[in-house]
Amino acid sequence: MKTISFTTSQFVTIDYELASPVYRAVAAFLDVVFLVIYMALAGMFISANLFTTDFDAMQDRLSLMTVFLVRLPWLLYSPVIEWLTNGRSLGKLIMGIRVVKSNGETAGLREYFTRWIFRIVDIWVGGFGFLALLVAGTTEKRQRIGDIMADTVVIKVKDTMVYSLKDVLSIKNSDNHVPTYPNVIRFSDEDMLLIKNTILRVQRYPNQANKDFAIELADETARLIGLPETPQKRMEFLKTVLQDYVVLTR
């Protein structure tokens, strides 16, 4: 599993799993399926609106409707819908993946169109997608040529290990838990999500940067709840704070 780390404006490091070539290929296939369905519906709509006795008028109407309802959507589907949905085509949405800039920021119209232009090389010239799969499968950030030129990556956003508030509130064995730090009620749900995800990040990626952030978070948490010093077992302390918050606020 390959991952990429982004640092937020609050200097919090967040790890995302990079989408595998298989995920990307399935997403692209689903997009083609949706486009084929759309083209069939568009064709039916055009046929239903061509009844006229004026042959020239019918030809003009057919040409105009074909351009706007068939050709343009087929050509511009990928960059336009990804721009409108912050990097998710319908196929990517289903597969839980998203296009972002390599620094974690939301990609712009220029990046989406750059990726789209290089589809000619990645997909059509490169053996109907074989080149795209080959390059994405061998590069460090799983980028196809279009991604490299646009400085974008495709990440998984359906990470089963990322916790939500619902997960925090469903911590087991909290019914018999006696709170140790009653002052945790001063915190917010967002604070607890940060603590929970910090614990998770250290467990999954025990590198020094994540450990250092967990230490700083524990120290700041202890200060905010009025402790004279931070407990030596900082990870256990953070887990207790989280458990106390659930018991006292739910």
Disulfide bonds with the S-S distance in Angstrom:
none
